[in-house]
Amino acid sequence: MRTIATPVASFLPPSPDCAVTEPIVDAHHHIWRRADQPWLQGPTVPRIFGAYDAIKRDYPVEEFLADIAGTGVVRSVYVQTNWAKERAVEEVAWVQANADRAGFPHAIVSFVDLQGDDAAAVLAAQAKFPLLRGVRQQLHWHENPQYRFAPAPDQMNTAAFRKNLARLEEHGLLFELQVFASQMADGAALARAFPGITFVLAHAGMPEDRSPAGRKAWREGMTRLADLPNMHTKFSGLGTFVRRNDPAHIAEIVIETLELFGARRCVWGSNFPIEKLWTDYAAIVAAIRAALAPAPAADRRAILHDNATRLYRLD
């Protein structure tokens, strides 16, 4: 049984003098050196977020800190950026070194190839770094090749994947699930099979099809996922398919998702610097604050700060 903290009808546009000032945890951002990113080298090719020449460069932690200045962000979670998979441990070491030097980020979500024979060894090596909190392997597959990342839609169903996923519980790590609506039934079955693992659905389920049929499929899939108490979701990457900062679009996704998950299972993330392709940091913070402004203060605080603090053990 899902608890809806605030009815949809109460999510009305905030009054002009409405001030929302809760502290924020950015639960999904990146930093990188271009030299470590195979996908940022060579010719630009069509990708899920469109043209990306503007980010084919270094994005150091110092630039991230400049971007968040004055926005209320007090802590952050780094999410893996697709280094070559044989360098998965080196990626965690590099982020940890940046955090030790700069004070940000405060948690790391790494990459582990959960289909690989070396997954256990890689995970054990990564777990030695104090900021490791979870793993993301991007499982999203779409009939549109530009939106496709995984080589097949059902990688999460293989015996090898599930055997290695089980090791996350041994290390006390969460799994960030990134799938499209067509894969959500499998995602729900996965979370049901591993009740001891906390799952966080990336990018609110990537609602790429906003037609009536597409919205229906997304909502049905999100309902399946929300029925599982170990499934959470993340308001991040919401500009990916519209390729702009659209407060109305963001508010729509937030309202529908909160209906299903409730405020205690939602977090927010900037997806910077990807979203920097079309907006600035202050603008996307303003959009999420506006979307949440009509909600009770306790719900806003939970979504923007407390839930991420708990999930990623930031205290």
BELVENNOR-V650716 format. One record per residue. N is the residue number from 1. PSI is psi as a letter, one per 20 degrees, with the letter a starting at -180 (none if undefined). BURIAL is I if it has 16 or more other ideal C-beta (glycine too) atoms within 10 Angstrom, else O. Layout:
# BELVENNOR-V650716
n=N psi=PSI burial=BURIAL
n=N psi=PSI burial=BURIAL
This chain:
# BELVENNOR-V650716
n=1 psi=p burial=O
n=2 psi=q burial=O
n=3 psi=p burial=O
n=4 psi=o burial=O
n=5 psi=h burial=I
n=6 psi=p burial=I
n=7 psi=q burial=O
n=8 psi=h burial=O
n=9 psi=h burial=O
n=10 psi=i burial=O
n=11 psi=n burial=I
n=12 psi=q burial=O
n=13 psi=p burial=O
n=14 psi=q burial=O
n=15 psi=q burial=O
n=16 psi=h burial=O
n=17 psi=j burial=O
n=18 psi=p burial=O
n=19 psi=p burial=O
n=20 psi=o burial=I
n=21 psi=j burial=O
n=22 psi=q burial=I
n=23 psi=q burial=O
n=24 psi=p burial=I
n=25 psi=p burial=I
n=26 psi=o burial=I
n=27 psi=j burial=I
n=28 psi=n burial=I
n=29 psi=r burial=I
n=30 psi=q burial=I
n=31 psi=q burial=I
n=32 psi=r burial=I
n=33 psi=p burial=O
n=34 psi=h burial=O
n=35 psi=h burial=O
n=36 psi=i burial=I
n=37 psi=o burial=I
n=38 psi=h burial=O
n=39 psi=i burial=O
n=40 psi=j burial=I
n=41 psi=q burial=O
n=42 psi=a burial=O
n=43 psi=q burial=O
n=44 psi=p burial=O
n=45 psi=q burial=O
n=46 psi=p burial=O
n=47 psi=r burial=O
n=48 psi=h burial=I
n=49 psi=j burial=I
n=50 psi=b burial=O
n=51 psi=p burial=O
n=52 psi=k burial=I
n=53 psi=h burial=O
n=54 psi=i burial=O
n=55 psi=j burial=I
n=56 psi=m burial=O
n=57 psi=r burial=O
n=58 psi=q burial=O
n=59 psi=n burial=I
n=60 psi=r burial=O
n=61 psi=h burial=I
n=62 psi=h burial=O
n=63 psi=h burial=O
n=64 psi=g burial=I
n=65 psi=h burial=O
n=66 psi=h burial=O
n=67 psi=h burial=I
n=68 psi=i burial=I
n=69 psi=p burial=O
n=70 psi=j burial=O
n=71 psi=i burial=I
n=72 psi=j burial=I
n=73 psi=p burial=I
n=74 psi=i burial=O
n=75 psi=r burial=I
n=76 psi=r burial=I
n=77 psi=p burial=I
n=78 psi=p burial=I
n=79 psi=p burial=I
n=80 psi=q burial=I
n=81 psi=j burial=I
n=82 psi=l burial=I
n=83 psi=r burial=I
n=84 psi=p burial=O
n=85 psi=h burial=O
n=86 psi=i burial=O
n=87 psi=k burial=O
n=88 psi=h burial=I
n=89 psi=h burial=I
n=90 psi=h burial=O
n=91 psi=g burial=I
n=92 psi=g burial=I
n=93 psi=g burial=O
n=94 psi=g burial=I
n=95 psi=g burial=I
n=96 psi=g burial=I
n=97 psi=h burial=O
n=98 psi=g burial=I
n=99 psi=g burial=I
n=100 psi=h burial=O
n=101 psi=g burial=O
n=102 psi=i burial=O
n=103 psi=i burial=O
n=104 psi=q burial=I
n=105 psi=r burial=I
n=106 psi=i burial=I
n=107 psi=q burial=I
n=108 psi=p burial=I
n=109 psi=o burial=I
n=110 psi=r burial=I
n=111 psi=p burial=I
n=112 psi=p burial=I
n=113 psi=n burial=I
n=114 psi=i burial=I
n=115 psi=i burial=I
n=116 psi=q burial=I
n=117 psi=h burial=O
n=118 psi=j burial=O
n=119 psi=g burial=I
n=120 psi=g burial=O
n=121 psi=g burial=O
n=122 psi=g burial=I
n=123 psi=g burial=I
n=124 psi=h burial=O
n=125 psi=g burial=I
n=126 psi=h burial=I
n=127 psi=i burial=I
n=128 psi=i burial=O
n=129 psi=p burial=I
n=130 psi=h burial=O
n=131 psi=i burial=I
n=132 psi=p burial=I
n=133 psi=i burial=I
n=134 psi=r burial=I
n=135 psi=q burial=I
n=136 psi=p burial=I
n=137 psi=o burial=I
n=138 psi=o burial=I
n=139 psi=j burial=I
n=140 psi=p burial=I
n=141 psi=q burial=I
n=142 psi=q burial=I
n=143 psi=h burial=O
n=144 psi=o burial=O
n=145 psi=h burial=O
n=146 psi=h burial=O
n=147 psi=i burial=I
n=148 psi=p burial=O
n=149 psi=g burial=O
n=150 psi=q burial=I
n=151 psi=i burial=O
n=152 psi=q burial=O
n=153 psi=i burial=I
n=154 psi=k burial=O
n=155 psi=h burial=I
n=156 psi=i burial=I
n=157 psi=i burial=O
n=158 psi=q burial=O
n=159 psi=h burial=O
n=160 psi=g burial=O
n=161 psi=g burial=I
n=162 psi=h burial=O
n=163 psi=g burial=O
n=164 psi=h burial=I
n=165 psi=h burial=I
n=166 psi=h burial=O
n=167 psi=h burial=I
n=168 psi=h burial=I
n=169 psi=h burial=O
n=170 psi=h burial=O
n=171 psi=j burial=O
n=172 psi=k burial=O
n=173 psi=q burial=I
n=174 psi=r burial=I
n=175 psi=p burial=I
n=176 psi=o burial=I
n=177 psi=p burial=I
n=178 psi=o burial=I
n=179 psi=r burial=I
n=180 psi=r burial=I
n=181 psi=h burial=I
n=182 psi=i burial=I
n=183 psi=j burial=I
n=184 psi=h burial=I
n=185 psi=g burial=O
n=186 psi=h burial=I
n=187 psi=h burial=I
n=188 psi=g burial=I
n=189 psi=h burial=O
n=190 psi=g burial=I
n=191 psi=h burial=I
n=192 psi=h burial=O
n=193 psi=i burial=O
n=194 psi=m burial=I
n=195 psi=i burial=O
n=196 psi=i burial=O
n=197 psi=p burial=I
n=198 psi=p burial=I
n=199 psi=q burial=I
n=200 psi=o burial=I
n=201 psi=o burial=I
n=202 psi=q burial=I
n=203 psi=k burial=I
n=204 psi=k burial=I
n=205 psi=j burial=I
n=206 psi=m burial=I
n=207 psi=n burial=I
n=208 psi=h burial=I
n=209 psi=o burial=I
n=210 psi=j burial=O
n=211 psi=r burial=O
n=212 psi=g burial=O
n=213 psi=g burial=O
n=214 psi=g burial=O
n=215 psi=h burial=O
n=216 psi=g burial=O
n=217 psi=g burial=I
n=218 psi=g burial=I
n=219 psi=h burial=I
n=220 psi=g burial=O
n=221 psi=g burial=I
n=222 psi=h burial=I
n=223 psi=g burial=O
n=224 psi=g burial=I
n=225 psi=g burial=I
n=226 psi=h burial=I
n=227 psi=i burial=O
n=228 psi=p burial=I
n=229 psi=i burial=O
n=230 psi=j burial=I
n=231 psi=p burial=I
n=232 psi=r burial=I
n=233 psi=r burial=I
n=234 psi=p burial=I
n=235 psi=n burial=I
n=236 psi=q burial=I
n=237 psi=k burial=I
n=238 psi=i burial=I
n=239 psi=i burial=I
n=240 psi=g burial=I
n=241 psi=i burial=I
n=242 psi=i burial=O
n=243 psi=l burial=O
n=244 psi=r burial=O
n=245 psi=o burial=I
n=246 psi=n burial=I
n=247 psi=h burial=I
n=248 psi=g burial=O
n=249 psi=g burial=I
n=250 psi=g burial=I
n=251 psi=h burial=I
n=252 psi=g burial=I
n=253 psi=g burial=I
n=254 psi=g burial=I
n=255 psi=g burial=I
n=256 psi=h burial=I
n=257 psi=g burial=I
n=258 psi=h burial=I
n=259 psi=h burial=I
n=260 psi=g burial=I
n=261 psi=h burial=I
n=262 psi=r burial=I
n=263 psi=h burial=I
n=264 psi=i burial=O
n=265 psi=k burial=I
n=266 psi=q burial=I
n=267 psi=r burial=I
n=268 psi=q burial=I
n=269 psi=q burial=I
n=270 psi=h burial=I
n=271 psi=k burial=I
n=272 psi=q burial=I
n=273 psi=j burial=I
n=274 psi=g burial=I
n=275 psi=i burial=I
n=276 psi=i burial=I
n=277 psi=h burial=I
n=278 psi=i burial=I
n=279 psi=r burial=I
n=280 psi=r burial=O
n=281 psi=g burial=I
n=282 psi=h burial=O
n=283 psi=g burial=O
n=284 psi=h burial=I
n=285 psi=g burial=I
n=286 psi=h burial=I
n=287 psi=g burial=I
n=288 psi=h burial=I
n=289 psi=g burial=I
n=290 psi=g burial=I
n=291 psi=h burial=I
n=292 psi=i burial=I
n=293 psi=h burial=I
n=294 psi=i burial=I
n=295 psi=q burial=I
n=296 psi=q burial=O
n=297 psi=h burial=O
n=298 psi=h burial=O
n=299 psi=g burial=I
n=300 psi=g burial=I
n=301 psi=g burial=I
n=302 psi=g burial=I
n=303 psi=g burial=I
n=304 psi=h burial=I
n=305 psi=g burial=I
n=306 psi=h burial=I
n=307 psi=g burial=I
n=308 psi=h burial=I
n=309 psi=g burial=I
n=310 psi=g burial=O
n=311 psi=g burial=I
n=312 psi=j burial=I
n=313 psi=m burial=O
n=314 psi=i burial=I
n=315 psi=none burial=O
